[in-house]
Structure formats: structure tokens, C-alpha cells
Amino acid sequence: MRRRGGFADTAYVRALAHREDMTAVPDVELRALLEQLEREEKTVSRRRNVVHDRIDFVRSGGFASANPATDDLAVLLDTERQLSERRQTLHLQIDELRAERSRRRFR
């Protein structure tokens, strides 16, 4: 499996997940790709939860770090939006790979 920066190469994942004929992808590679995407989704979800906590704290009038400049609400909200979009994309890719895995079990 191709990796970039500790995560699965998203272009490669998209190419695999959107192929018409997933039967050409070996079971071992499908499983490894699914596991990698699930790990990445957990990492993104943890980061998103941390950002949510910071947003809540900043909205309540506090600063979540020693440097208030890093707690700009607009920046935090943009970061949360980006993480949410990435998480949604990962969920779609994971669902597609799980569906393919299920199809293979019932052949």
C-alpha cells in the first residue's frame, strides 16, 4: 500500500475505492487499506474532538493554550470544518471498502 506522511495516499485510496472493478484488488491489499483508513479516521476523530473542546472553552471566555493567538475562534472553526470534511471522506471510503469486502464473502 502506498503511504504519504503516515497516512494512506489519498489519491491511491480514491482510485481504488472508485474503481468499477474492485475484484482486481487482492484481499490482502483490501484489508490493509481498510485498516489504514480506519486508523486514519480514528486519528482525525481524536484531533476533531480536541478542536471541539478548544472551541467550547474559547466560546466560554477562556483560552485553551498559553498563547491566546492560537485560540482564534475563526481559525478553530475552520480547522474543525476541514477535519470534519476529511472524516466524512474517510467514512465514505471505508464504507465502500467494507461493502466490497462483504460482496466477496457472499460470492
C-alpha positions in Angstrom: 0.0 0.0 0.0 1.2 3.5 -0.8 1.7 5.8 2.1 2.2 9.5 2.4 3.0 11.3 5.6 1.9 8.5 7.9 -1.5 8.2 6.2 -2.7 6.3 3.2 -2.0 8.1 -0.1 -5.5 9.6 -0.7 -5.2 9.7 -4.4 -4.4 6.0 -4.4 -7.3 5.3 -2.0 -9.7 7.2 -4.1 -8.6 5.4 -7.2 -9.1 2.1 -5.5 -12.4 3.0 -3.9 -14.0 4.4 -7.0 -12.9 1.7 -9.4 -15.6 -0.1 -11.2 -13.9 -3.5 -10.8 -12.6 -3.9 -7.3 -12.2 -7.6 -7.9 -8.7 -7.0 -9.2 -7.6 -5.7 -5.8 -6.2 -8.6 -3.8 -8.0 -9.4 -0.5 -4.8 -8.7 1.5 -4.4 -5.3 0.0 -8.1 -4.5 0.5 -7.8 -5.5 4.2 -4.6 -3.5 4.7 -6.1 -0.4 3.0 -9.3 -0.7 5.1 -7.3 -1.0 8.3 -5.1 2.0 7.4 -8.2 4.1 6.6 -9.8 3.1 9.9 -6.7 4.1 11.8 -6.6 7.5 10.0 -10.3 8.0 10.8 -9.6 7.5 14.5 -6.7 9.9 14.4 -8.8 12.6 12.6 -11.7 12.0 15.0 -9.4 12.5 18.0 -8.0 15.7 16.6 -11.5 16.9 15.8 -12.6 16.2 19.4 -9.6 18.2 20.8 -10.6 21.1 18.5 -14.2 20.9 19.7 -13.1 21.1 23.3 -10.9 24.1 22.4 -13.9 25.8 20.6 -16.1 25.2 23.6 -13.6 26.6 26.0 -12.8 29.7 23.9 -16.6 30.4 23.5 -16.9 30.3 27.3 -14.3 33.1 27.5 -11.2 31.1 28.2 -8.1 30.3 26.3 -7.2 26.7 25.7 -3.5 27.4 25.3 -0.8 29.6 26.8 -0.8 31.7 23.6 -4.3 33.3 23.0 -3.4 34.0 19.4 -3.6 30.2 18.7 -7.1 30.2 20.1 -8.7 32.4 17.4 -12.2 31.2 17.2 -12.4 31.6 13.4 -9.2 29.5 12.9 -10.5 26.8 15.3 -13.9 26.7 13.4 -12.1 26.4 10.1 -9.9 23.7 11.4 -12.9 21.8 12.7 -14.6 22.2 9.3 -11.6 20.8 7.5 -11.3 17.9 9.9 -15.0 17.1 9.6 -14.7 17.1 5.8 -11.7 14.7 5.9 -13.5 12.5 8.4 -16.6 12.3 6.1 -14.4 11.4 3.1 -12.7 8.7 5.1 -16.1 7.3 6.2 -17.3 7.1 2.6 -14.1 5.3 1.6 -14.3 2.9 4.5 -17.9 2.2 3.7 -17.1 1.4 0.1 -14.2 -0.9 1.0 -16.4 -2.7 3.6 -19.1 -3.1 1.0 -16.6 -4.7 -1.3 -15.3 -7.0 1.5 -18.9 -8.1 2.1 -19.5 -8.8 -1.6 -16.5 -11.0 -1.6 -17.7 -13.0 1.3 -21.0 -13.8 -0.4 -19.6 -14.9 -3.8 
